Amino acid sequence: MPENPTNIRQPNRNYWHRCPDCRTCFRTRNRWSLRCPDCLDRLDAEGTGLGIIIFGAVIAVAAVVALGYFLFGYDTTTGLYFERVHNVGLQQNRLLGVIVSLTAAVGGAALLIVGVSQRAAAIERWRDRKRAKGQPPAAEAVGEGD
């Protein structure tokens, strides 16, 4: 019986693919698989912790900008006729802004450190799995070495 020339999905059919990263051929039942299982493991290892790194960096940068504003740009004086006097309420707002900004900066830095350590641990686990299979991990496969 000849193969079905249409694009009807056949449940027991195996598809051959070539991985664009490592250029090896692999077989799968999924027609839309783009990478071999080894490269998918590597990409999962590289992606682990990346969201935490980005989120921590954004929080830390925003907190440092807010801290700079509250330390150097926030005016605590109010105009009274022909002179400017200090307003206790605005001074308390400034203090609160500094405290919240410092807390957010420390929290963002902590998230950044946690994300970097998770990513490093995931890449090390991927390297250990590659060594256990007897394949040396390529340095350029994880974004190192130039």
C-alpha positions, -999 to +999 in steps of 0.1 A: +000+000+000+016+034-010+021+062+015-007+086+019+002+117-002-020+141+017-012+159+050-035+138+071-019+130+104-012+094+108-009+082+145+018+056+140+041+075+117+076+085+126+091+117+113+127+124+106+141+158+116+175+175+115+183+196+146+194+231+136+218+234+166+238+202+165+229+190+130+221+155+141+191+136+127+165+123+150+132+105+148+100+115+165+063+110+163+058+148+165+058+164+131+066+199+145+096+190+167+124+213+159+153+202+181+166+169+193+161+158+229+197+167+239+194+203+226+160+206+243+177+196+276+204+223+269+178+250+261+158+241+292+190+244+313+198+277+297+163+291+302+161+281+339+163+311+361+162+336+332+128+350+341+140+355+377+172+373+365+152+397+342+126+404+369+152+410+396+172+433+373+142+453+364+131+456+401+167+466+412+171+492+385+137+508+391+144+508+429+177+525+424+161+552+402+134+557+428+160+559+455+179+585+436+148+605+432+139+604+469+174+612+480+183+640+456+151+652+438+123+651+463+115+686+477+104+687+513+097+724+515+065+744+509+061+780+500+047+802+527+042+838+515+077+849+506+098+821+522+100+784+519+096+762+551+101+726+558+070+704+557+071+675+582+046+655+562+067+657+531+098+647+551+080+616+563+070+608+527+106+612+517+118+588+544+092+563+535+102+565+498+138+559+507+130+529+529+107+513+503+132+520+475+161+505+495+140+474+504+130+470+467+167+474+456+178+447+481+149+424+470+158+429+433+194+422+439+185+390+459+162+378+430+191+385+406+215+364+427+190+336+430+183+335+393+220+335+384+227+306+408+197+286+395+209+291+359+244+280+368+232+249+387+209+239+358+237+242+332+260+222+355+233+195+358+231+194+320+269+191+317+268+162+342+241+144+321+262+149+290+293+135+307+273+105+320+263+097+284+299+099+274+295+130+253+317+160+261+296+191+264+307+217+239+316+250+254+299+270+227+266+251+233+260+269+265+271+303+255+306+302+268+340+307+252+349+330+224 
